[in-house]
Each structure stands twice: as structure tokens, then as C-alpha cells.
């Protein structure tokens, strides 16, 4: 009898949610306590995904280059790269590409719950709420830096690099340009998503 009473109490205190049909479903799994803020709008979710994808083409090109695949460089530049690729140059290209993609991936945190509450599986800080400014300030600074670099490359630096006699020519130059061109959008996309995150987490409280 006592076991039945214990089970009844446990069931009564277990969180339950209504399913799509309106009926009460199984117990809710243990999830972090997400602060009550509006969900990100559709445009912000799409912008965050676009920011992540903007770094993929250049990362793939860089890794291919790092493994010594000819991408169009000639002369002394090609010889200098060839001394370390494959080799330490390969490690550098892979690590740089992975780090770039990881930083871009953080943009998704601005439109998903794990950007407001640290996932429980992360040691020491798992389950803690993210202070909005701790995400907003670095994201805005990163957006400014990336936007400036992107504009600098778009309006001069990239053309100067291609003007080098050892730089890729023809189709190889077109491929390299196509791989790096999406990076111009990374900064503005990150900035737009950050402003929306601030709107939902900071401005809403005022």
C-alpha cells in the first residue's frame, strides 16, 4: 500500500505536457530553465544559418589547398607553400578552417535556447543562464571587425592580392574568389542577428 502511495505522489509531481491532440503525454525530460523571451523571428534564424554557411566555401578551399592540391599559385609563392604543404601548412589550414567555422557556429546560439541557457552537458557552467551582454558585446565587436575586413577586401585588398604575379589566374582565380566572397556577408549577418538577440533579451525587459 505504501509503495502505491509513493508512486502516486511521484506521478502527481512529475511535469506533464499536453500533446498535439490535447491529451496529457509522458513526463517532460530534464531541460534547462530557458528564460522567458520571445523566440527569434524567422528572418533572424535564416540569417544565423547563412552566417554559418558563409564560412564553409573558404574553409573547404583552404583545406584542399593545405593538403597540397594545386589551386593556381605559381612561382616563388607556390614553391614557398609547397615546402610545408602537406605538412605544418596542412595543420594550419585545417585548424584555421575549423576555428573559423566554430566561431561562425556560435551565431546559432543567438537564435536558439542554448544561447540563453548553457547546455547541461557542459562541465562547471552547464545549466546556468547566459548574461545577455556576455553574448551581445563580443558578437557586436566581432560583427564590426568582420564587416570592416570584408569591406576592405571587397573594395581593394582582394584586387591587390589577385594582381600579384604569382596569384591564381583564370578559372583558378574565379574559384578562389567564389570561395571567399561569402565571407563579406558574415559580419553584417552576425550584426543583424545580434541586434535581434539584444531586442529580445535586453530591450524587452525595460
Secondary structure, DSSP 8 states (H G I E B T S, - for coil): -HHHHHHHHHHHHS-EEE-TTSSEEEE--------S-----HHHHHHHHHHHHTTHHHHHHHHHHHTT---S--HHHHHHHHTTTTTHHHHHHHHHHHHHHHHHHGGGGGTSGGGTB--TTSTTTTT-B--HHHHHHHHHHHHHHHHHHHHHIIIIIHHHHHHSTTS--HHHHHHHHHHHHTHHHHHHHHHHHHHHHHHHHTGGG-
